[in-house]
Amino acid sequence: DLNHTGAHKVNNTIGQALLASFLGKKRIIAETGAGQHGVATATVCARLGLECHVFMGAEDVKRQSLNVYRMKLLGATVHAVQSGTKTLKDAMNDAMRDWVANVDDTFYIIGTVAGPHPYPLLVRDFQ
């Protein structure tokens, strides 16, 4: 694997992080379930000098401790979401809440084909 993050997720995060930089955003948020999207986002943020916050359900944090360690090692702040089922769905909800509260300086690197236009197209094309 030549992507250096263990998954294809980095293709999407590179494209979205470059777009965020072009837009002048300095703070990146992302959601992750198994942790691969979080690791890819943290990797790209570290490389581009962007502040990184990853939202992850508390249950997923327990199950995926190695990926949580990798995200933190790369400089990301990992937010263990305690609401609902404490899984990806709840992490995405908290990430959306953060995004709308901090839209001036924050870019949300969504990891799945979801969210408002043009996010589904960005993920489809970059990934």
C-alpha positions as CSV (number, residue, x, y, z in Angstrom):
1,D,0.0,0.0,0.0
2,L,1.6,3.2,-1.1
3,N,-0.9,5.5,0.5
4,H,0.9,5.3,3.9
5,T,-2.4,5.3,5.9
6,G,-3.6,1.7,5.3
7,A,-6.6,2.6,3.3
8,H,-7.9,4.5,0.2
9,K,-9.5,7.1,2.5
10,V,-6.4,9.3,2.2
11,N,-7.3,10.1,-1.5
12,N,-10.5,11.8,-0.4
13,T,-8.9,13.6,2.6
14,I,-6.1,15.1,0.4
15,G,-8.6,16.6,-2.0
16,Q,-10.8,18.0,0.6
17,A,-7.9,19.3,2.7
18,L,-6.4,21.1,-0.3
19,L,-9.9,22.6,-0.9
20,A,-10.1,23.7,2.7
21,S,-6.6,25.4,2.5
22,F,-7.6,27.1,-0.7
23,L,-10.7,28.5,1.1
24,G,-8.5,29.8,4.0
25,K,-9.9,27.3,6.5
26,K,-7.4,26.5,9.3
27,R,-9.5,24.0,11.4
28,I,-10.6,20.7,10.1
29,I,-13.2,18.4,11.6
30,A,-14.0,14.8,10.6
31,E,-16.1,11.9,11.8
32,T,-14.9,8.3,11.8
33,G,-16.2,4.9,12.8
34,A,-13.4,2.3,12.5
35,G,-10.9,5.1,12.5
36,Q,-9.4,4.8,9.0
37,H,-11.0,8.1,7.8
38,G,-9.8,9.8,11.1
39,V,-6.2,8.5,10.5
40,A,-6.3,9.7,6.9
41,T,-7.6,13.1,8.0
42,A,-5.1,13.5,10.8
43,T,-2.3,12.5,8.4
44,V,-3.2,15.1,5.8
45,C,-3.8,17.8,8.5
46,A,-0.3,17.1,10.0
47,R,1.3,17.4,6.6
48,L,-0.6,20.7,5.7
49,G,-0.3,22.3,9.2
50,L,-4.1,22.3,9.8
51,E,-5.7,21.9,13.2
52,C,-7.6,18.6,13.3
53,H,-10.6,17.4,15.3
54,V,-12.0,13.9,14.8
55,F,-15.4,12.9,16.2
56,M,-15.7,9.3,17.1
57,G,-18.4,7.4,19.0
58,A,-17.2,6.4,22.5
59,E,-18.0,2.7,21.7
60,D,-15.8,3.0,18.6
61,V,-13.0,4.7,20.5
62,K,-12.9,1.6,22.8
63,R,-13.0,-0.8,19.9
64,Q,-10.5,1.0,17.7
65,S,-7.9,2.1,20.3
66,L,-5.0,1.6,17.9
67,N,-6.4,4.0,15.3
68,V,-7.2,6.5,18.1
69,Y,-3.6,6.3,19.2
70,R,-2.5,6.9,15.6
71,M,-4.7,10.0,15.2
72,K,-3.4,11.5,18.5
73,L,0.2,10.7,17.5
74,L,-0.5,12.7,14.3
75,G,-1.7,15.7,16.4
76,A,-5.5,15.3,16.1
77,T,-7.8,15.9,19.0
78,V,-10.2,13.0,19.2
79,H,-13.7,13.7,20.6
80,A,-15.3,10.6,22.1
81,V,-19.0,11.2,21.5
82,Q,-21.1,10.0,24.4
83,S,-24.6,10.6,23.0
84,G,-27.0,8.1,21.5
85,T,-25.5,4.7,20.6
86,K,-22.0,6.2,20.9
87,T,-21.2,5.1,17.3
88,L,-20.6,6.7,13.9
89,K,-24.1,8.1,13.5
90,D,-23.7,10.1,16.7
91,A,-20.1,11.2,15.8
92,M,-21.4,12.6,12.5
93,N,-24.2,14.5,14.3
94,D,-21.7,16.0,16.7
95,A,-19.3,16.9,13.9
96,M,-22.2,18.7,12.0
97,R,-23.1,20.6,15.2
98,D,-19.5,21.7,15.6
99,W,-19.3,22.7,11.9
100,V,-22.3,24.9,11.9
101,A,-21.1,26.6,15.1
102,N,-17.6,27.3,13.7
103,V,-18.2,27.7,10.0
104,D,-16.0,30.8,9.6
105,D,-12.7,28.9,10.2
106,T,-13.7,25.2,10.0
107,F,-14.0,22.8,7.1
108,Y,-15.7,19.4,7.5
109,I,-14.0,16.6,5.7
110,I,-16.9,14.2,5.4
111,G,-15.8,10.6,5.0
112,T,-18.8,9.1,3.3
113,V,-21.2,10.0,0.4
114,A,-23.5,12.1,2.6
115,G,-24.2,15.6,3.7
116,P,-25.1,18.8,1.7
117,H,-24.1,19.4,-1.9
118,P,-21.3,19.2,-3.0
119,Y,-20.0,16.8,-0.4
120,P,-21.4,13.6,-2.0
121,L,-19.7,14.6,-5.2
122,L,-16.4,15.5,-3.5
123,V,-16.2,12.1,-1.8
124,R,-17.3,10.2,-4.9
125,D,-14.7,11.9,-7.1
126,F,-11.8,12.1,-4.7
127,Q,-12.1,8.7,-3.2
